[in-house]
Amino acid sequence: MDEDPVKVILDTNILISALGFGGKPRKILQLILDNQIRAITSSLLLAEFEDVINKKFPQLSLYFERINRQIRRKFKIVRPKKSLDILKDDDDNRGLEAALEGKCQYVITGDKELLDLAVYKDIKIITAEQFLSLSNLWIS
């Protein structure tokens, strides 16, 4: 790939769907693993991810260390300098902070409040299905 890859934030719900259920979220995760797109995250988002796995998906928690190592290898971890308070859910604000810091083009989510926002400072907030439709434009 000649140009910089597209940069995305995978919301926790997308990451968990990719790992636990497959489908379109898993296709996006595979694009990351294949270096077709670049995933951005933050230590706060990783902590939320671990918390959700431990509470709601104990079957995945058995693999968490391995999953976490892979994420830390393939995702760029940023430290947002700016704190946002524009959405009701603090975790959604943390995702937007990481997207800004990582200069992402997209936040991929299934979260209704985030999707209702649609765009934040030129960062498009879209579903996994929408992202895969768009990705055909730049991924061969």
N, CA and C atoms as a LAMMPS dump frame, in Angstrom:
ITEM: TIMESTEP
0
ITEM: NUMBER OF ATOMS
420
ITEM: BOX BOUNDS ff ff ff
-5.0000000000000000e+02 5.0000000000000000e+02
-5.0000000000000000e+02 5.0000000000000000e+02
-5.0000000000000000e+02 5.0000000000000000e+02
ITEM: ATOMS id mol type element x y z
1 1 1 N 0.859 -1.189 0
2 1 2 C 0 0 0
3 1 3 C 0.892 1.236 0
4 2 1 N 0.719 2.098 -1.003
5 2 2 C 1.576 3.26 -1.17
6 2 3 C 1.269 4.361 -0.171
7 3 1 N -0.006 4.629 0.023
8 3 2 C -0.364 5.718 0.9
9 3 3 C -0.641 5.202 2.312
10 4 1 N -0.787 6.15 3.234
11 4 2 C -1.081 5.762 4.611
12 4 3 C -2.414 5.036 4.666
13 5 1 N -2.48 3.956 5.443
14 5 2 C -3.76 3.244 5.544
15 5 3 C -4.802 4.097 6.272
16 6 1 N -6.046 3.8 5.991
17 6 2 C -7.156 4.438 6.697
18 6 3 C -7.034 4.083 8.173
19 7 1 N -7.297 5.071 9.04
20 7 2 C -7.207 4.843 10.485
21 7 3 C -8.6 4.826 11.099
22 8 1 N -8.817 3.819 11.955
23 8 2 C -10.138 3.623 12.551
24 8 3 C -10.03 3.358 14.045
25 9 1 N -11.102 3.679 14.72
26 9 2 C -11.33 3.227 16.094
27 9 3 C -12.403 2.154 16.003
28 10 1 N -12.145 1.002 16.601
29 10 2 C -13.195 -0.01 16.735
30 10 3 C -13.796 0.172 18.119
31 11 1 N -15.062 0.53 18.167
32 11 2 C -15.734 0.643 19.453
33 11 3 C -15.709 -0.738 20.115
34 12 1 N -15.774 -0.755 21.429
35 12 2 C -15.696 -2.02 22.165
36 12 3 C -16.725 -3.024 21.666
37 13 1 N -17.942 -2.563 21.348
38 13 2 C -18.972 -3.509 20.892
39 13 3 C -18.578 -4.168 19.575
40 14 1 N -17.857 -3.46 18.718
41 14 2 C -17.412 -4.031 17.44
42 14 3 C -16.281 -5.035 17.682
43 15 1 N -15.36 -4.677 18.558
44 15 2 C -14.236 -5.567 18.851
45 15 3 C -14.725 -6.87 19.484
46 16 1 N -15.656 -6.768 20.411
47 16 2 C -16.191 -7.974 21.052
48 16 3 C -16.985 -8.802 20.044
49 17 1 N -17.762 -8.148 19.189
50 17 2 C -18.495 -8.886 18.149
51 17 3 C -17.527 -9.614 17.223
52 18 1 N -16.435 -8.939 16.867
53 18 2 C -15.442 -9.548 15.97
54 18 3 C -14.867 -10.811 16.582
55 19 1 N -14.568 -10.763 17.856
56 19 2 C -13.937 -11.901 18.529
57 19 3 C -14.934 -12.995 18.885
58 20 1 N -16.116 -12.599 19.32
59 20 2 C -17.062 -13.577 19.837
60 20 3 C -18.081 -14.091 18.853
61 21 1 N -18.364 -13.297 17.82
62 21 2 C -19.487 -13.651 16.961
63 21 3 C -19.16 -13.685 15.466
64 22 1 N -18.071 -13.045 15.058
65 22 2 C -17.689 -13.078 13.64
66 22 3 C -18.389 -12.017 12.824
67 23 1 N -18.838 -12.409 11.636
68 23 2 C -19.575 -11.51 10.758
69 23 3 C -18.751 -10.331 10.264
70 24 1 N -19.447 -9.215 10.017
71 24 2 C -18.796 -8.024 9.473
72 24 3 C -17.717 -7.464 10.404
73 25 1 N -17.958 -7.412 11.725
74 25 2 C -16.879 -6.941 12.606
75 25 3 C -15.596 -7.78 12.473
76 26 1 N -15.741 -9.083 12.303
77 26 2 C -14.545 -9.916 12.151
78 26 3 C -13.833 -9.614 10.835
79 27 1 N -14.592 -9.313 9.789
80 27 2 C -13.964 -8.935 8.509
81 27 3 C -13.125 -7.67 8.681
82 28 1 N -13.639 -6.739 9.464
83 28 2 C -12.881 -5.498 9.719
84 28 3 C -11.629 -5.812 10.533
85 29 1 N -11.764 -6.649 11.546
86 29 2 C -10.595 -7.039 12.337
87 29 3 C -9.557 -7.72 11.45
88 30 1 N -10.003 -8.526 10.512
89 30 2 C -9.064 -9.188 9.603
90 30 3 C -8.33 -8.167 8.735
91 31 1 N -9.018 -7.11 8.308
92 31 2 C -8.364 -6.041 7.541
93 31 3 C -7.242 -5.401 8.367
94 32 1 N -7.479 -5.277 9.67
95 32 2 C -6.449 -4.722 10.566
96 32 3 C -5.284 -5.697 10.661
97 33 1 N -5.579 -6.96 10.893
98 33 2 C -4.518 -7.971 11.036
99 33 3 C -3.708 -8.105 9.75
100 34 1 N -4.364 -7.861 8.604
101 34 2 C -3.681 -7.93 7.305
102 34 3 C -3.024 -6.61 6.905
103 35 1 N -3.02 -5.644 7.823
104 35 2 C -2.411 -4.324 7.585
105 35 3 C -3.053 -3.554 6.431
106 36 1 N -4.325 -3.81 6.171
107 36 2 C -5.058 -3.073 5.142
108 36 3 C -5.578 -1.735 5.687
109 37 1 N -5.92 -1.738 6.969
110 37 2 C -6.331 -0.514 7.663
111 37 3 C -5.578 -0.471 8.986
112 38 1 N -5.524 0.704 9.59
113 38 2 C -4.783 0.881 10.846
114 38 3 C -5.77 1.146 11.969
115 39 1 N -5.705 0.352 13.024
116 39 2 C -6.591 0.541 14.173
117 39 3 C -5.868 1.352 15.24
118 40 1 N -6.617 2.239 15.855
119 40 2 C -6.132 3.086 16.933
120 40 3 C -6.931 2.732 18.178
121 41 1 N -6.28 2.769 19.33
122 41 2 C -6.976 2.582 20.595
123 41 3 C -6.239 3.372 21.663
124 42 1 N -6.718 3.288 22.884
125 42 2 C -6.047 3.927 24.014
126 42 3 C -6.081 2.961 25.189
127 43 1 N -5.276 3.23 26.19
128 43 2 C -5.266 2.337 27.354
129 43 3 C -6.63 2.354 28.053
130 44 1 N -7.338 3.488 28.024
131 44 2 C -8.674 3.532 28.628
132 44 3 C -9.663 2.656 27.855
133 45 1 N -9.567 2.663 26.529
134 45 2 C -10.445 1.807 25.729
135 45 3 C -10.114 0.329 25.939
136 46 1 N -8.824 0.021 26.075
137 46 2 C -8.435 -1.366 26.341
138 46 3 C -8.937 -1.819 27.708
139 47 1 N -8.925 -0.929 28.682
140 47 2 C -9.44 -1.269 30.018
141 47 3 C -10.947 -1.525 29.958
142 48 1 N -11.67 -0.705 29.185
143 48 2 C -13.11 -0.919 29.017
144 48 3 C -13.36 -2.271 28.344
145 49 1 N -12.585 -2.568 27.316
146 49 2 C -12.699 -3.834 26.592
147 49 3 C -12.518 -5.02 27.549
148 50 1 N -11.473 -4.969 28.356
149 50 2 C -11.224 -6.052 29.31
150 50 3 C -12.356 -6.174 30.324
151 51 1 N -12.848 -5.048 30.805
152 51 2 C -13.931 -5.042 31.782
153 51 3 C -15.191 -5.681 31.205
154 52 1 N -15.548 -5.315 29.976
155 52 2 C -16.75 -5.869 29.335
156 52 3 C -16.59 -7.37 29.103
157 53 1 N -15.414 -7.774 28.658
158 53 2 C -15.179 -9.21 28.447
159 53 3 C -15.339 -9.977 29.756
160 54 1 N -14.707 -9.485 30.818
161 54 2 C -14.774 -10.2 32.094
162 54 3 C -16.195 -10.268 32.657
163 55 1 N -16.972 -9.199 32.474
164 55 2 C -18.324 -9.159 33.035
165 55 3 C -19.353 -9.892 32.178
166 56 1 N -19.286 -9.702 30.855
167 56 2 C -20.361 -10.185 29.996
168 56 3 C -20.005 -11.403 29.154
169 57 1 N -18.711 -11.64 28.942
170 57 2 C -18.295 -12.73 28.063
171 57 3 C -17.168 -13.544 28.702
172 58 1 N -17.468 -14.18 29.833
173 58 2 C -16.402 -14.913 30.538
174 58 3 C -15.73 -15.981 29.676
175 59 1 N -16.474 -16.502 28.675
176 59 2 C -15.868 -17.503 27.794
177 59 3 C -14.708 -16.909 27
178 60 1 N -14.76 -15.607 26.686
179 60 2 C -13.659 -14.948 25.984
180 60 3 C -12.523 -14.583 26.926
181 61 1 N -12.841 -14.419 28.212
182 61 2 C -11.805 -13.982 29.163
183 61 3 C -10.681 -15.007 29.273
184 62 1 N -10.975 -16.261 28.958
185 62 2 C -9.929 -17.287 28.967
186 62 3 C -8.825 -16.966 27.971
187 63 1 N -9.199 -16.265 26.897
188 63 2 C -8.253 -15.936 25.831
189 63 3 C -7.773 -14.492 25.9
190 64 1 N -8.169 -13.793 26.968
191 64 2 C -7.919 -12.352 26.983
192 64 3 C -6.442 -11.998 26.849
193 65 1 N -5.57 -12.677 27.541
194 65 2 C -4.148 -12.318 27.465
195 65 3 C -3.623 -12.423 26.038
196 66 1 N -4.001 -13.484 25.357
197 66 2 C -3.563 -13.655 23.969
198 66 3 C -4.172 -12.572 23.061
199 67 1 N -5.464 -12.308 23.254
200 67 2 C -6.144 -11.263 22.479
201 67 3 C -5.478 -9.911 22.742
202 68 1 N -5.216 -9.631 24.006
203 68 2 C -4.616 -8.355 24.397
204 68 3 C -3.227 -8.182 23.762
205 69 1 N -2.44 -9.224 23.739
206 69 2 C -1.108 -9.15 23.112
207 69 3 C -1.221 -8.833 21.625
208 70 1 N -2.153 -9.499 20.967
209 70 2 C -2.359 -9.265 19.533
210 70 3 C -2.816 -7.82 19.275
211 71 1 N -3.73 -7.327 20.091
212 71 2 C -4.199 -5.947 19.939
213 71 3 C -3.028 -4.981 20.133
214 72 1 N -2.235 -5.2 21.167
215 72 2 C -1.113 -4.305 21.436
216 72 3 C -0.06 -4.37 20.322
217 73 1 N -0.023 -5.465 19.594
218 73 2 C 0.914 -5.578 18.477
219 73 3 C 0.384 -4.889 17.219
220 74 1 N -0.914 -5 16.996
221 74 2 C -1.496 -4.531 15.732
222 74 3 C -2.18 -3.166 15.811
223 75 1 N -2.586 -2.745 16.998
224 75 2 C -3.271 -1.465 17.149
225 75 3 C -2.268 -0.427 17.635
226 76 1 N -2.385 0.787 17.149
227 76 2 C -1.559 1.876 17.669
228 76 3 C -2.258 2.427 18.911
229 77 1 N -1.529 2.483 20.019
230 77 2 C -2.108 2.97 21.266
231 77 3 C -1.725 4.442 21.439
232 78 1 N -2.744 5.288 21.545
233 78 2 C -2.519 6.722 21.712
234 78 3 C -2.863 7.136 23.141
235 79 1 N -2.342 8.286 23.517
236 79 2 C -2.66 8.881 24.82
237 79 3 C -3.33 10.231 24.564
238 80 1 N -4.662 10.24 24.53
239 80 2 C -5.356 11.496 24.225
240 80 3 C -5.005 12.601 25.218
241 81 1 N -4.76 13.783 24.669
242 81 2 C -4.427 14.939 25.499
243 81 3 C -5.667 15.766 25.812
244 82 1 N -6.68 15.631 24.955
245 82 2 C -7.9 16.421 25.113
246 82 3 C -9.009 15.546 25.7
247 83 1 N -9.708 16.089 26.685
248 83 2 C -10.816 15.378 27.308
249 83 3 C -12.135 15.918 26.758
250 84 1 N -13.019 15.018 26.361
251 84 2 C -14.314 15.408 25.803
252 84 3 C -15.449 15.026 26.745
253 85 1 N -16.504 15.813 26.691
254 85 2 C -17.705 15.52 27.465
255 85 3 C -18.916 15.934 26.635
256 86 1 N -19.088 15.273 25.479
257 86 2 C -20.181 15.662 24.589
258 86 3 C -21.282 14.607 24.505
259 87 1 N -20.975 13.372 24.916
260 87 2 C -21.973 12.304 24.901
261 87 3 C -22.267 11.856 26.325
262 88 1 N -23.445 11.255 26.526
263 88 2 C -23.82 10.804 27.874
264 88 3 C -22.883 9.716 28.401
265 89 1 N -22.492 8.807 27.528
266 89 2 C -21.653 7.671 27.922
267 89 3 C -20.177 8.076 27.892
268 90 1 N -19.54 8.035 29.065
269 90 2 C -18.121 8.41 29.156
270 90 3 C -17.24 7.571 28.245
271 91 1 N -17.556 6.273 28.102
272 91 2 C -16.743 5.407 27.245
273 91 3 C -16.794 5.883 25.787
274 92 1 N -17.952 6.387 25.364
275 92 2 C -18.061 6.924 24.004
276 92 3 C -17.18 8.166 23.852
277 93 1 N -17.145 9.004 24.874
278 93 2 C -16.266 10.179 24.852
279 93 3 C -14.798 9.752 24.76
280 94 1 N -14.424 8.685 25.486
281 94 2 C -13.036 8.194 25.435
282 94 3 C -12.686 7.724 24.023
283 95 1 N -13.655 7.098 23.346
284 95 2 C -13.427 6.659 21.971
285 95 3 C -13.194 7.824 21.03
286 96 1 N -13.987 8.883 21.191
287 96 2 C -13.803 10.073 20.353
288 96 3 C -12.459 10.742 20.638
289 97 1 N -12.068 10.755 21.904
290 97 2 C -10.761 11.331 22.262
291 97 3 C -9.631 10.586 21.552
292 98 1 N -9.7 9.257 21.583
293 98 2 C -8.664 8.445 20.933
294 98 3 C -8.703 8.646 19.413
295 99 1 N -9.903 8.766 18.853
296 99 2 C -10.028 8.98 17.409
297 99 3 C -9.397 10.314 17.003
298 100 1 N -9.616 11.343 17.798
299 100 2 C -8.998 12.651 17.526
300 100 3 C -7.482 12.564 17.622
301 101 1 N -7.006 11.985 18.706
302 101 2 C -5.553 11.897 18.937
303 101 3 C -4.873 11.059 17.853
304 102 1 N -5.548 9.992 17.419
305 102 2 C -4.969 9.104 16.415
306 102 3 C -5.207 9.554 14.987
307 103 1 N -5.861 10.705 14.83
308 103 2 C -6.166 11.248 13.498
309 103 3 C -6.928 10.231 12.632
310 104 1 N -7.94 9.637 13.24
311 104 2 C -8.753 8.621 12.564
312 104 3 C -9.727 9.262 11.579
313 105 1 N -10.031 8.497 10.539
314 105 2 C -11.071 8.913 9.609
315 105 3 C -12.442 8.365 10.026
316 106 1 N -12.422 7.232 10.773
317 106 2 C -13.677 6.569 11.132
318 106 3 C -13.67 6.059 12.565
319 107 1 N -14.863 6.103 13.173
320 107 2 C -15.168 5.343 14.38
321 107 3 C -16.202 4.326 13.928
322 108 1 N -15.898 3.046 14.142
323 108 2 C -16.811 1.979 13.722
324 108 3 C -17.51 1.467 14.977
325 109 1 N -18.835 1.525 14.971
326 109 2 C -19.589 1.241 16.187
327 109 3 C -20.983 0.702 15.865
328 110 1 N -21.59 0.113 16.863
329 110 2 C -22.998 -0.258 16.803
330 110 3 C -23.794 0.566 17.803
331 111 1 N -23.128 1.503 18.479
332 111 2 C -23.712 2.314 19.539
333 111 3 C -24.614 3.41 18.949
334 112 1 N -25.874 3.414 19.361
335 112 2 C -26.847 4.339 18.791
336 112 3 C -26.48 5.799 19.034
337 113 1 N -26.067 6.144 20.241
338 113 2 C -25.743 7.549 20.529
339 113 3 C -24.577 8.04 19.663
340 114 1 N -23.575 7.205 19.516
341 114 2 C -22.457 7.577 18.643
342 114 3 C -22.911 7.679 17.193
343 115 1 N -23.672 6.709 16.733
344 115 2 C -24.15 6.726 15.345
345 115 3 C -25.027 7.951 15.079
346 116 1 N -25.816 8.356 16.065
347 116 2 C -26.65 9.552 15.913
348 116 3 C -25.794 10.806 15.741
349 117 1 N -24.618 10.812 16.349
350 117 2 C -23.7 11.947 16.201
351 117 3 C -23.216 12.042 14.745
352 118 1 N -22.988 10.903 14.109
353 118 2 C -22.648 10.758 12.678
354 118 3 C -21.257 11.258 12.287
355 119 1 N -20.906 12.458 12.701
356 119 2 C -19.584 13.018 12.379
357 119 3 C -19.131 13.856 13.568
358 120 1 N -17.849 13.755 13.883
359 120 2 C -17.273 14.629 14.907
360 120 3 C -15.922 15.098 14.393
361 121 1 N -15.805 16.389 14.135
362 121 2 C -14.551 16.986 13.639
363 121 3 C -13.959 16.188 12.481
364 122 1 N -14.74 15.964 11.456
365 122 2 C -14.334 15.249 10.237
366 122 3 C -14.13 13.746 10.435
367 123 1 N -14.423 13.206 11.606
368 123 2 C -14.335 11.761 11.842
369 123 3 C -15.746 11.205 11.631
370 124 1 N -15.881 10.307 10.663
371 124 2 C -17.191 9.723 10.373
372 124 3 C -17.456 8.584 11.35
373 125 1 N -18.674 8.541 11.863
374 125 2 C -19.076 7.509 12.823
375 125 3 C -20.083 6.622 12.105
376 126 1 N -19.661 5.369 11.85
377 126 2 C -20.454 4.487 10.989
378 126 3 C -20.498 3.06 11.544
379 127 1 N -21.392 2.272 10.977
380 127 2 C -21.519 0.859 11.365
381 127 3 C -20.464 0.021 10.638
382 128 1 N -20.304 -1.202 11.091
383 128 2 C -19.381 -2.134 10.433
384 128 3 C -19.796 -2.349 8.983
385 129 1 N -21.085 -2.504 8.746
386 129 2 C -21.581 -2.718 7.381
387 129 3 C -21.254 -1.518 6.488
388 130 1 N -21.494 -0.307 6.987
389 130 2 C -21.175 0.899 6.204
390 130 3 C -19.675 0.962 5.906
391 131 1 N -18.856 0.638 6.909
392 131 2 C -17.41 0.702 6.707
393 131 3 C -16.964 -0.289 5.637
394 132 1 N -17.486 -1.508 5.69
395 132 2 C -17.08 -2.504 4.691
396 132 3 C -17.508 -2.086 3.295
397 133 1 N -18.67 -1.451 3.152
398 133 2 C -19.092 -0.95 1.837
399 133 3 C -18.107 0.105 1.339
400 134 1 N -17.709 1.013 2.223
401 134 2 C -16.743 2.059 1.841
402 134 3 C -15.361 1.49 1.584
403 135 1 N -14.966 0.485 2.348
404 135 2 C -13.605 -0.034 2.245
405 135 3 C -13.305 -0.621 0.874
406 136 1 N -14.366 -1.018 0.158
407 136 2 C -14.163 -1.528 -1.204
408 136 3 C -13.547 -0.462 -2.109
409 137 1 N -13.662 0.784 -1.735
410 137 2 C -13.117 1.875 -2.544
411 137 3 C -11.598 1.943 -2.462
412 138 1 N -11.024 1.507 -1.348
413 138 2 C -9.563 1.643 -1.206
414 138 3 C -8.825 0.334 -0.925
415 139 1 N -9.553 -0.735 -0.721
416 139 2 C -8.906 -2.025 -0.457
417 139 3 C -9.163 -2.949 -1.641
418 140 1 N -8.059 -3.483 -2.164
419 140 2 C -8.231 -4.355 -3.346
420 140 3 C -8.328 -5.806 -2.94
